[in-house]
Amino acid sequence: MEIRTRLALTFIAFVLPVFLLLLGTFYVYFDQSKHDDFLIKLRNRGITMAQLLMKKRVIQEPLLRQIDEHTHTAYSDRRVVIFDNKNRLMYDSGELDNRTGTHSPISINAHLLSQIGPGREVRLANGRRRGLGLLVEQPGQRLKVISYAIDDYGVRTMNKALAVMGFTFGVTVLLMVGLSRLFASRAVSPIVDMIQQINQITPSNVDTRLTTSSHTDELAQLARTFNQMLDRLSAFELQRSFIANASHELRTPLSVLTNQIEVALMKPRPAAEYEQLLTSLREDISQLNALSNGLLELAQLENRQVNEGGAVVALDDVLYEAVGLVIRKQPTYRITLGASTAPADRPGESTPGVTSDEALPDVTLNGDPSLLKSAFINLIDNGCKFSASHHVQLTVVVSDKSVEVIVSDQGMGIAADELDYIFQPFYRATNARAIKGSGIGLSMTRRIIQLHGGSLTVNSQLGRGTACTVSLPHRQPLGQ
């Protein structure tokens, strides 16, 4: 059974008895009110007839009967019987009611009359008939009055009330079922959203996390707990993958070094061959050293955090330094900045291979300048390396709360089915495997950007180029 169905049934199970109790209470109260009103009218009729009878000298019994006969009431089989203080019959309207042929009087005996006294009323009941006995007193006179009738009007009224309550109950049950389903659906909708988000997490986007809110309810806590579990699982998987990939990546250059040395030791060789061998070994060792340094940096980044209140970093300084370092390492690379005129004290103005369209905006961040510089060096170096012209365009776009740095090239591009894997450590696109590299640069770069509260997205078209967009929350313009 679905949770929404259980919630709806639980809601109905709690609310329906309460509603029935309210209806029952209303019915009992209304019935009692009608009964009390009926007895009041019987009492008033009995008192009126007794008072008229006490004025017998003025009003004779035939006239009294005519008055009683023409008194309109909504009751049937009504009867008033009056006795004097010695229990002698003084008046009985039963002869009038007996004309209908349905008169079945309540048993009136000495025991009943003895119960009637000052301040004492007797309640009577016989089938549908209800009545009372009371004492009516005036100076020098005391009469015992018994008045009863059938409350046809009250019965009809209660039947109508019962029909109305039955209709109300039916409509209320239908509304209750509909509303309970609606409220239950709204109550479980966050769970449904959470399930949909979980189903969208695949091996290609294991970094996706559930959307969390600032609320402190159980669902928000569940989402945060699930995200924490994903973080732990990702850490375990990353550690396992890291060890496996690192072992594989280190084995290859070590095997190459071993093979070259073994070949060199097989027989004596001229000095020129030894020099050539040593040069090759130096290149392989440099590549191995770069790979080991990259692995070490990537491992350190996984457990590193950047304090939001850390150093204030000028983004334009970081970018100019990163561009300068790339150009000094690879003088054949060309980089175009999103600046028309760089300030005189900027490295970009006097660095060969760097052109500017306009000055980079002054934007400050909170973070680690060395890490940010390393991230942008990786992006710029990748763009130049995988572009036949060794040229990249670096553009800075500033918005109210964030700054975007776009590094774009017109190189070989990346196939669409490989874009989901480019951030995995040691993964290299199929068309890039002929170019030297370790496959850990983008992993390091994205981790650095994430540490600074930002994001890295890559858009690429095979054969047309790639654009890497870094989005970072900026602090404020310099000088403010």
C-alpha positions as CSV (number, residue, x, y, z in Angstrom):
1,M,0.0,0.0,0.0
2,E,1.3,3.4,-0.9
3,I,2.3,5.9,1.8
4,R,-0.2,8.4,0.4
5,T,-3.0,5.9,0.7
6,R,-2.0,5.0,4.3
7,L,-1.8,8.7,5.2
8,A,-5.3,9.3,3.7
9,L,-6.8,6.3,5.5
10,T,-5.2,7.4,8.8
11,F,-6.6,10.9,8.3
12,I,-10.0,9.5,7.6
13,A,-9.8,7.1,10.5
14,F,-9.1,10.0,12.9
15,V,-11.4,12.6,11.5
16,L,-14.4,10.5,10.6
17,P,-15.2,9.4,14.2
18,V,-14.8,12.9,15.5
19,F,-17.2,14.1,12.8
20,L,-19.7,11.4,13.7
21,L,-19.4,12.3,17.3
22,L,-20.1,15.9,16.5
23,L,-23.1,14.9,14.4
24,G,-24.4,12.6,17.1
25,T,-24.0,15.3,19.8
26,F,-25.9,17.8,17.6
27,Y,-28.7,15.2,17.0
28,V,-29.0,14.4,20.7
29,Y,-29.0,18.1,21.6
30,F,-31.5,19.0,19.0
31,D,-33.8,16.1,20.0
32,Q,-33.6,17.1,23.6
33,S,-34.4,20.7,22.8
34,K,-37.4,19.6,20.8
35,H,-38.6,17.4,23.6
36,D,-38.1,20.1,26.2
37,D,-40.1,22.5,23.9
38,F,-42.8,19.9,23.5
39,L,-43.1,19.5,27.3
40,I,-43.2,23.3,27.8
41,K,-46.2,23.5,25.4
42,L,-47.9,20.6,27.1
43,R,-47.4,22.3,30.5
44,N,-48.7,25.6,29.3
45,R,-51.7,24.0,27.7
46,G,-52.5,22.1,31.0
47,I,-52.0,25.3,33.1
48,T,-54.2,27.3,30.8
49,M,-57.0,24.7,30.9
50,A,-56.7,24.5,34.7
51,Q,-56.9,28.2,35.1
52,L,-59.9,28.5,32.9
53,L,-61.5,25.7,34.8
54,M,-60.9,27.6,38.1
55,K,-63.0,30.4,36.6
56,K,-65.9,28.0,36.1
57,R,-68.4,30.6,37.1
58,V,-67.3,32.7,34.2
59,I,-66.5,30.0,31.7
60,Q,-68.7,26.9,31.5
61,E,-67.4,23.5,30.6
62,P,-69.0,23.5,27.1
63,L,-67.3,26.8,26.3
64,L,-64.0,25.4,27.7
65,R,-64.3,22.4,25.4
66,Q,-64.9,24.7,22.4
67,I,-61.8,26.7,23.3
68,D,-59.8,23.5,23.7
69,E,-61.1,22.2,20.4
70,H,-60.2,25.3,18.4
71,T,-56.8,25.7,19.9
72,H,-54.4,24.9,17.1
73,T,-51.5,22.6,17.8
74,A,-49.1,20.5,15.8
75,Y,-49.7,17.5,18.0
76,S,-52.1,14.6,17.6
77,D,-54.0,12.6,20.2
78,R,-53.6,15.4,22.7
79,R,-55.4,15.1,26.0
80,V,-55.8,17.1,29.2
81,V,-57.2,15.5,32.3
82,I,-57.8,17.6,35.5
83,F,-58.6,16.4,39.0
84,D,-59.3,18.3,42.2
85,N,-57.4,18.0,45.4
86,K,-59.4,14.9,46.3
87,N,-58.6,13.2,43.0
88,R,-62.1,13.7,41.6
89,L,-62.3,14.1,37.8
90,M,-63.0,17.8,36.9
91,Y,-62.3,17.8,33.2
92,D,-61.2,15.3,30.5
93,S,-60.5,16.4,26.9
94,G,-60.2,12.7,25.9
95,E,-63.7,12.6,24.6
96,L,-62.7,15.1,22.0
97,D,-59.6,13.2,21.0
98,N,-61.5,9.9,20.9
99,R,-63.4,11.0,17.9
100,T,-60.4,10.0,15.8
101,G,-60.8,6.4,17.0
102,T,-57.0,6.3,17.8
103,H,-57.2,7.4,21.5
104,S,-55.2,5.1,23.8
105,P,-54.9,7.0,27.0
106,I,-52.0,6.8,29.4
107,S,-53.0,4.9,32.5
108,I,-54.1,7.3,35.2
109,N,-54.5,5.9,38.6
110,A,-54.4,6.9,42.3
111,H,-50.7,6.1,42.5
112,L,-49.9,8.5,39.7
113,L,-52.1,11.2,41.2
114,S,-50.4,10.7,44.6
115,Q,-47.0,11.6,43.0
116,I,-48.2,15.0,41.9
117,G,-47.7,17.7,44.5
118,P,-46.2,21.1,45.1
119,G,-42.9,21.4,43.3
120,R,-43.2,17.9,41.9
121,E,-43.8,17.1,38.2
122,V,-44.3,13.6,36.9
123,R,-43.0,12.7,33.4
124,L,-45.3,10.3,31.5
125,A,-44.6,8.0,28.5
126,N,-46.6,5.4,26.6
127,G,-45.4,4.4,23.2
128,R,-45.2,7.6,21.1
129,R,-47.1,9.6,23.7
130,R,-45.2,11.9,26.0
131,G,-46.7,14.0,28.8
132,L,-46.4,15.3,32.4
133,G,-48.5,15.7,35.5
134,L,-48.3,18.9,37.6
135,L,-50.1,20.8,40.3
136,V,-51.8,24.1,39.5
137,E,-52.6,26.3,42.6
138,Q,-54.6,29.4,43.2
139,P,-55.8,30.8,46.5
140,G,-58.3,28.3,47.8
141,Q,-58.0,26.0,44.8
142,R,-55.6,23.2,43.9
143,L,-55.9,21.1,40.7
144,K,-53.9,18.2,39.4
145,V,-53.3,18.3,35.7
146,I,-52.2,15.6,33.4
147,S,-51.4,16.7,29.8
148,Y,-50.0,14.5,27.1
149,A,-49.9,14.2,23.3
150,I,-48.0,12.7,20.3
151,D,-45.4,15.1,19.0
152,D,-45.9,14.6,15.3
153,Y,-44.2,17.9,14.4
154,G,-41.2,17.0,16.5
155,V,-40.9,13.6,14.8
156,R,-41.1,15.1,11.3
157,T,-38.6,17.7,12.3
158,M,-36.2,15.1,13.7
159,N,-36.6,13.0,10.6
160,K,-35.7,15.9,8.4
161,A,-32.8,16.7,10.6
162,L,-31.6,13.1,10.3
163,A,-31.9,13.2,6.5
164,V,-30.0,16.5,6.4
165,M,-27.3,15.1,8.6
166,G,-27.1,11.9,6.5
167,F,-26.7,14.0,3.4
168,T,-24.1,16.1,5.1
169,F,-22.3,13.0,6.3
170,G,-22.1,11.6,2.8
171,V,-20.9,14.8,1.2
172,T,-18.4,15.2,4.0
173,V,-17.0,11.7,3.6
174,L,-16.5,12.4,-0.2
175,L,-14.8,15.7,0.6
176,M,-12.8,14.0,3.3
177,V,-11.6,11.3,0.9
178,G,-10.6,13.8,-1.8
179,L,-8.9,16.2,0.6
180,S,-7.1,13.4,2.4
181,R,-5.7,12.2,-0.9
182,L,-4.7,15.8,-1.8
183,F,-3.0,16.5,1.5
184,A,-1.4,13.0,1.5
185,S,-0.1,13.6,-2.1
186,R,1.3,17.0,-1.0
187,A,2.8,15.5,2.1
188,V,4.7,12.8,0.1
189,S,5.6,15.0,-2.9
190,P,9.0,15.8,-1.4
191,I,9.6,12.1,-1.1
192,V,8.6,11.6,-4.7
193,D,10.9,14.4,-5.8
194,M,13.7,12.8,-3.7
195,I,13.1,9.4,-5.4
196,Q,13.2,11.1,-8.9
197,Q,16.5,12.8,-8.0
198,I,18.0,9.5,-6.7
199,N,17.0,7.7,-9.9
200,Q,18.8,10.3,-11.9
201,I,22.1,9.5,-10.2
202,T,24.1,7.2,-12.5
203,P,27.7,6.1,-12.7
204,S,28.3,9.0,-15.1
205,N,27.1,11.7,-12.6
206,V,27.9,10.2,-9.2
207,D,28.7,13.8,-8.0
208,T,25.1,14.8,-8.2
209,R,23.5,15.4,-4.9
210,L,19.9,15.8,-3.6
211,T,18.5,19.3,-3.4
212,T,18.4,20.3,0.3
213,S,16.6,23.2,2.0
214,S,17.3,25.2,5.1
215,H,14.4,23.5,6.9
216,T,14.9,21.3,9.9
217,D,12.2,18.8,9.2
218,E,12.7,15.1,8.8
219,L,12.8,15.1,5.0
220,A,15.5,17.8,4.9
221,Q,17.5,15.8,7.4
222,L,17.0,12.7,5.2
223,A,18.2,14.5,2.1
224,R,21.3,15.7,4.0
225,T,22.0,12.3,5.4
226,F,21.7,10.7,2.0
227,N,24.1,13.3,0.5
228,Q,26.5,12.5,3.3
229,M,26.3,8.8,2.5
230,L,26.9,9.6,-1.2
231,D,30.0,11.6,-0.2
232,R,31.3,8.7,1.8
233,L,30.6,6.2,-1.0
234,S,32.2,8.6,-3.5
235,A,35.3,8.9,-1.2
236,F,35.6,5.1,-1.0
237,E,35.1,4.7,-4.7
238,L,37.6,7.5,-5.5
239,Q,40.2,6.0,-3.2
240,R,39.8,2.5,-4.8
241,S,39.9,4.0,-8.3
242,F,42.7,6.3,-7.4
243,I,44.9,3.4,-6.2
244,A,44.1,1.3,-9.2
245,N,44.7,4.0,-11.7
246,A,47.8,5.3,-10.0
247,S,49.3,1.9,-10.0
248,H,48.5,1.5,-13.7
249,E,49.8,4.9,-14.6
250,L,53.0,4.5,-12.7
251,R,53.7,1.0,-14.0
252,T,53.9,2.2,-17.6
253,P,56.7,4.8,-17.3
254,L,58.6,2.6,-14.9
255,S,58.4,-0.3,-17.3
256,V,59.7,2.0,-20.1
257,L,62.6,3.1,-17.9
258,T,63.4,-0.5,-17.0
259,N,63.3,-1.7,-20.6
260,Q,65.6,1.1,-21.8
261,I,68.2,0.4,-19.1
262,E,68.1,-3.3,-19.8
263,V,68.6,-2.8,-23.5
264,A,71.5,-0.4,-22.8
265,L,73.2,-3.0,-20.5
266,M,73.0,-5.8,-23.1
267,K,76.2,-4.7,-24.8
268,P,78.8,-1.9,-24.8
269,R,77.7,1.2,-26.8
270,P,79.3,4.4,-28.1
271,A,79.1,7.5,-26.0
272,A,76.7,9.1,-28.4
273,E,74.1,6.3,-27.8
274,Y,74.6,6.6,-24.1
275,E,74.0,10.3,-24.3
276,Q,70.8,9.7,-26.3
277,L,69.7,7.1,-23.8
278,L,70.3,9.4,-20.9
279,T,68.3,12.2,-22.6
280,S,65.4,9.8,-23.2
281,L,65.6,8.6,-19.6
282,R,65.5,12.2,-18.4
283,E,62.4,13.0,-20.4
284,D,60.7,9.8,-19.0
285,I,61.7,10.7,-15.5
286,S,60.4,14.2,-15.9
287,Q,57.1,12.8,-17.1
288,L,57.1,10.4,-14.2
289,N,57.9,13.2,-11.8
290,A,55.1,15.3,-13.1
291,L,52.7,12.4,-12.9
292,S,53.6,11.6,-9.3
293,N,53.3,15.3,-8.3
294,G,49.9,15.5,-9.9
295,L,48.8,12.3,-8.1
296,L,50.0,13.8,-4.8
297,E,48.3,17.1,-5.3
298,L,45.0,15.3,-6.3
299,A,45.2,13.1,-3.2
300,Q,45.8,16.2,-1.0
301,L,42.9,18.1,-2.6
302,E,40.4,15.4,-1.7
303,N,40.7,16.1,2.0
304,R,41.4,19.8,1.8
305,Q,39.0,22.7,2.6
306,V,39.2,26.4,1.8
307,N,38.1,28.7,4.5
308,E,35.4,31.1,3.2
309,G,37.0,33.8,5.3
310,G,40.4,33.1,3.9
311,A,42.7,35.3,1.9
312,V,41.3,38.0,-0.4
313,V,42.3,37.1,-3.9
314,A,42.4,39.5,-6.9
315,L,41.1,37.4,-9.7
316,D,42.8,39.5,-12.5
317,D,46.2,39.1,-10.8
318,V,45.7,35.3,-10.6
319,L,44.8,35.1,-14.3
320,Y,47.7,37.3,-15.4
321,E,50.1,35.2,-13.4
322,A,48.7,31.9,-14.8
323,V,48.9,33.2,-18.3
324,G,52.5,34.4,-17.8
325,L,53.6,31.0,-16.4
326,V,52.0,29.1,-19.3
327,I,53.7,31.3,-21.8
328,R,57.1,31.1,-20.1
329,K,56.8,27.3,-20.1
330,Q,55.5,27.0,-23.7
331,P,56.5,30.1,-25.7
332,T,54.7,28.8,-28.8
333,Y,51.3,29.1,-27.1
334,R,49.1,32.2,-27.8
335,I,46.5,33.5,-25.4
336,T,43.9,36.3,-26.0
337,L,42.5,37.9,-22.9
338,G,39.1,39.5,-22.7
339,A,40.8,42.9,-22.3
340,S,41.5,45.7,-24.7
341,T,44.2,47.5,-22.8
342,A,46.0,45.8,-19.9
343,P,47.4,48.1,-17.2
344,A,51.1,48.8,-17.5
345,D,52.0,46.8,-14.4
346,R,50.2,43.7,-15.6
347,P,52.4,40.8,-16.8
348,G,50.1,40.2,-19.7
349,E,51.0,43.4,-21.4
350,S,54.7,42.6,-21.8
351,T,54.4,38.8,-22.1
352,P,55.1,37.5,-25.6
353,G,52.2,35.4,-27.0
354,V,49.5,37.3,-25.0
355,T,47.1,39.8,-26.6
356,S,44.4,41.8,-24.8
357,D,41.1,43.2,-26.0
358,E,40.2,45.2,-22.9
359,A,41.3,45.3,-19.3
360,L,40.3,42.5,-17.1
361,P,37.7,43.6,-14.5
362,D,38.8,44.1,-10.9
363,V,37.1,41.3,-9.0
364,T,38.1,39.8,-5.6
365,L,37.4,36.3,-4.2
366,N,38.0,34.6,-0.9
367,G,40.3,31.6,-1.3
368,D,43.7,30.3,-2.0
369,P,45.6,32.1,-4.8
370,S,48.0,29.3,-5.5
371,L,45.2,26.7,-5.9
372,L,43.2,29.0,-8.2
373,K,46.3,29.8,-10.3
374,S,47.0,26.0,-10.6
375,A,43.4,25.5,-11.8
376,F,43.6,28.2,-14.5
377,I,47.0,27.0,-15.6
378,N,45.6,23.5,-16.2
379,L,42.7,24.9,-18.3
380,I,44.8,27.3,-20.3
381,D,47.5,24.6,-20.9
382,N,44.9,22.0,-22.0
383,G,43.3,24.5,-24.4
384,C,46.5,25.3,-26.1
385,K,47.8,21.7,-26.0
386,F,44.8,20.2,-27.7
387,S,44.4,23.0,-30.3
388,A,46.4,22.8,-33.6
389,S,47.0,26.6,-33.4
390,H,47.9,26.4,-29.7
391,H,45.6,29.4,-29.2
392,V,42.9,30.0,-26.5
393,Q,40.6,32.9,-25.7
394,L,40.2,33.8,-22.0
395,T,37.1,35.9,-21.2
396,V,35.9,37.2,-17.9
397,V,32.2,37.9,-17.3
398,V,31.0,39.5,-14.1
399,S,27.5,39.4,-12.7
400,D,25.9,40.6,-9.4
401,K,27.0,37.6,-7.3
402,S,29.4,35.6,-9.4
403,V,32.2,35.8,-12.0
404,E,32.7,33.5,-14.9
405,V,36.1,32.8,-16.5
406,I,35.6,31.2,-19.9
407,V,38.6,29.4,-21.5
408,S,37.8,28.5,-25.1
409,D,39.7,27.0,-28.0
410,Q,39.1,25.9,-31.6
411,G,40.8,22.5,-31.1
412,M,39.8,18.9,-31.7
413,G,36.9,19.0,-29.3
414,I,35.5,16.1,-27.3
415,A,32.9,13.6,-28.4
416,A,29.4,14.0,-26.7
417,D,29.4,10.5,-25.3
418,E,32.7,11.2,-23.5
419,L,31.8,14.5,-21.8
420,D,30.4,12.6,-18.8
421,Y,33.7,11.0,-18.1
422,I,36.3,13.8,-18.6
423,F,36.3,14.7,-14.8
424,Q,37.2,11.1,-13.8
425,P,40.9,10.8,-12.8
426,F,43.1,9.4,-15.5
427,Y,40.4,9.5,-18.1
428,R,41.5,10.7,-21.5
429,A,39.3,11.3,-24.5
430,T,39.9,8.9,-27.4
431,N,41.2,11.6,-29.8
432,A,43.6,13.0,-27.2
433,R,45.5,9.9,-26.2
434,A,48.2,10.5,-28.8
435,I,49.2,13.7,-26.9
436,K,51.2,13.4,-23.8
437,G,49.3,13.9,-20.6
438,S,48.2,12.1,-17.4
439,G,44.4,12.7,-17.4
440,I,44.3,14.2,-13.9
441,G,44.3,17.9,-14.8
442,L,40.5,18.4,-15.1
443,S,39.9,16.3,-12.0
444,M,42.2,18.6,-10.0
445,T,40.8,21.7,-11.5
446,R,37.2,20.9,-10.8
447,R,38.1,19.9,-7.2
448,I,39.8,23.3,-6.7
449,I,36.9,25.2,-8.1
450,Q,34.5,23.2,-5.8
451,L,36.6,24.0,-2.8
452,H,36.0,27.7,-3.6
453,G,32.2,27.2,-3.8
454,G,32.2,27.4,-7.6
455,S,31.5,25.1,-10.5
456,L,33.2,24.0,-13.7
457,T,31.3,23.1,-16.8
458,V,32.6,22.0,-20.2
459,N,30.9,22.4,-23.5
460,S,32.5,20.9,-26.6
461,Q,31.8,20.0,-30.2
462,L,33.9,17.4,-31.9
463,G,36.2,19.1,-34.5
464,R,35.1,22.6,-33.5
465,G,36.6,23.3,-30.1
466,T,35.9,23.3,-26.4
467,A,34.8,26.0,-23.9
468,C,35.5,25.5,-20.2
469,T,33.4,27.8,-17.9
470,V,34.5,28.5,-14.3
471,S,31.9,30.1,-12.2
472,L,33.0,31.5,-8.8
473,P,31.2,33.7,-6.2
474,H,33.0,37.0,-6.1
475,R,33.6,39.1,-3.0
476,Q,33.3,42.7,-4.1
477,P,35.0,45.1,-6.6
478,L,38.5,46.2,-5.5
479,G,38.5,49.5,-3.7
480,Q,35.1,49.0,-2.1
